[in-house]
């Protein structure tokens, strides 16, 4: 008996699917990956000198770079604070493990992209110094690599911030449900405040670090 022709099979989705139970993607989406590729290609050549010497960034772009660095530092610090709060909170949710895996994946991809950016930037700086190992040697190469790995990893951690806020709301709701029963407060529930104290202090520290990063980039005349 002939079967009805339904046409060619549908193409698989190009963006990574999110876990329905947690809402966290398995890998960064296509816009993030494209942005990382552009950063590695262009930043390794056009931005290598600016990354190694922020004082060379012309104004008013230095102010823009300062504000960008401040936002990245704050959001990254807030995400890391959320991780500490996860371990300090006695409530465990199904999405907790997915969040930790999600942050780990983003951080690993950031480290890989940062290493690629560091190699390209180091090659560009080495050529700029006339290929003289006395002016740009192995310690300079390692310094460029470590700086770029840290930079891109912080950017990827900052991109995790919206998901950290989502997990925080889920944890707050779970703690509220666990701390009360039929509207009556359960004795010992104040121990759950430890995680919120950690979040408040961590975000305050991240805010101070953000202003510090902005000042570092704008202290030069």
C-alpha positions in Angstrom: 0.0 0.0 0.0 1.6 3.3 -1.0 2.4 5.8 1.7 1.8 9.5 1.6 4.9 11.5 0.7 5.4 14.0 3.4 8.3 15.7 1.7 11.9 16.1 2.9 12.6 15.9 6.6 12.8 19.1 8.5 16.2 20.6 9.2 17.5 20.2 12.7 17.4 23.4 14.8 20.5 25.5 14.7 20.3 26.9 18.2 20.9 24.6 21.2 17.7 23.4 22.9 17.1 24.4 26.4 16.4 21.9 29.1 12.6 22.1 29.6 13.0 21.4 33.3 15.5 24.1 34.0 15.5 26.6 31.1 19.3 26.5 30.8 20.8 26.0 27.4 23.3 23.2 26.9 25.7 25.5 25.0 25.7 29.2 24.2 23.4 30.2 21.4 24.5 31.1 17.9 24.7 34.9 18.5 27.1 34.3 21.4 29.3 31.9 19.5 29.4 34.3 16.5 30.3 37.2 18.9 33.1 35.1 20.3 34.5 34.3 16.9 34.4 38.0 15.9 36.1 38.9 19.2 38.9 36.4 18.6 39.5 37.4 14.9 39.2 41.2 15.3 40.3 41.5 18.9 43.5 39.5 18.3 44.6 42.0 15.7 42.9 45.3 16.0 42.5 45.2 19.8 45.7 43.5 20.9 47.5 46.7 21.6 44.6 48.2 23.5 44.2 45.1 25.6 47.8 45.1 26.6 48.0 48.9 27.2 44.5 50.3 28.1 46.1 53.8 28.4 46.4 53.8 24.6 42.6 53.7 24.2 41.6 57.1 22.8 38.9 59.2 24.4 35.9 59.1 24.5 36.2 55.4 23.8 38.1 54.9 27.0 35.0 55.9 29.0 32.9 53.4 27.0 35.5 50.7 27.7 35.4 51.6 31.4 31.7 51.4 31.7 31.7 48.1 29.7 34.4 46.6 32.0 32.4 47.8 35.0 29.2 46.0 33.9 31.1 42.8 33.0 32.9 42.7 36.4 29.6 43.3 38.3 27.6 40.7 36.5 30.4 38.2 36.7 30.8 38.8 40.4 27.1 38.5 40.9 27.0 35.2 39.1 29.9 33.8 41.1 28.1 35.0 44.3 25.0 33.1 43.2 27.1 29.9 43.0 28.4 30.4 46.6 24.8 31.0 47.7 23.7 27.7 46.0 26.2 25.8 48.2 25.2 27.7 51.3 21.4 27.2 50.9 20.0 24.0 52.4 17.4 23.8 49.7 18.3 21.8 46.6 16.3 22.2 43.3 16.4 20.2 40.1 17.6 23.3 38.3 20.5 23.8 40.7 22.7 21.2 39.1 21.8 22.4 35.6 22.8 26.0 36.6 26.2 24.8 37.8 26.7 22.8 34.6 25.5 25.8 32.6 28.0 28.2 34.2 30.8 25.6 33.9 30.1 25.2 30.2 30.1 29.0 29.6 33.3 29.4 31.6 35.1 26.6 29.7 34.1 28.1 26.4 35.2 31.5 27.6 38.6 30.1 28.6 39.0 28.4 25.2 38.1 31.5 23.3 40.3 33.6 25.6 43.3 31.3 24.8 42.7 31.7 21.1 42.4 35.4 21.5 45.6 35.5 23.6 47.6 33.5 20.9 46.5 35.9 18.1 47.1 38.9 20.2 50.5 37.7 21.3 51.5 37.0 17.7 50.4 40.5 16.7 52.3 42.1 19.6 55.4 40.0 18.8 55.4 41.2 15.2 54.9 44.8 16.4 58.0 44.5 18.4 60.0 43.5 15.4 60.0 39.8 16.3 62.6 40.6 19.0 62.3 38.1 21.8 64.2 40.5 24.0 61.4 43.0 23.8 58.5 40.5 23.7 59.5 37.2 25.2 57.9 34.2 26.8 56.8 36.0 30.0 55.0 38.6 27.9 53.3 35.8 25.9 52.1 34.1 29.0 50.9 37.4 30.4 48.9 38.2 27.3 47.4 34.7 27.3 46.3 34.9 31.0 44.9 38.3 30.6 42.8 37.4 27.6 41.6 34.1 29.2 40.5 36.0 32.3 38.8 38.7 30.2 36.7 36.4 28.0 35.9 34.1 30.9 34.5 37.1 32.8 32.5 38.1 29.8 30.9 34.6 29.6 30.2 34.6 33.4 28.5 38.0 33.0 26.3 36.5 30.3 25.1 33.9 32.8 23.7 36.6 35.1 20.1 36.6 33.8 19.9 32.8 34.5 21.4 33.4 37.9 18.5 35.8 38.7 16.1 33.1 37.5 17.6 30.5 39.8 17.6 33.0 42.7 13.8 33.6 42.3 13.2 29.8 42.2 15.4 29.3 45.4 13.7 32.2 47.2 10.3 30.7 46.4 11.4 27.2 47.6 12.9 28.6 50.8 9.7 30.5 51.5 7.6 27.4 51.1 10.0 25.3 53.2 10.1 27.9 56.0 6.4 28.2 56.5 3.6 25.6 57.0 0.0 26.8 56.6 1.2 30.4 57.2 3.0 29.5 60.4 6.8 30.1 60.7 8.9 27.0 61.3 11.5 27.3 64.1 15.0 27.6 62.8 14.0 29.0 59.4 16.2 32.0 60.0 19.2 29.9 59.0 18.1 30.3 55.4 19.0 34.0 55.6 22.7 33.0 55.3 22.4 32.6 51.6 20.7 36.0 51.2 23.4 37.6 53.3 26.0 36.1 51.0 24.1 37.4 48.0 23.8 40.9 49.3 27.5 41.0 50.4 28.7 39.5 47.1 26.7 41.9 45.0 27.9 44.8 47.0 31.5 43.6 46.6 30.9 43.2 42.8 29.5 46.7 42.6 32.7 48.1 44.3 34.8 46.0 42.0 32.9 47.4 39.0 33.6 51.0 40.0 37.2 50.1 40.6 37.5 48.6 37.1 36.0 51.8 35.7 38.5 54.0 37.6 41.4 51.9 36.4 40.6 52.5 32.8 39.9 56.2 33.3 42.8 57.2 35.6 45.1 58.0 32.7 45.0 61.5 31.3 
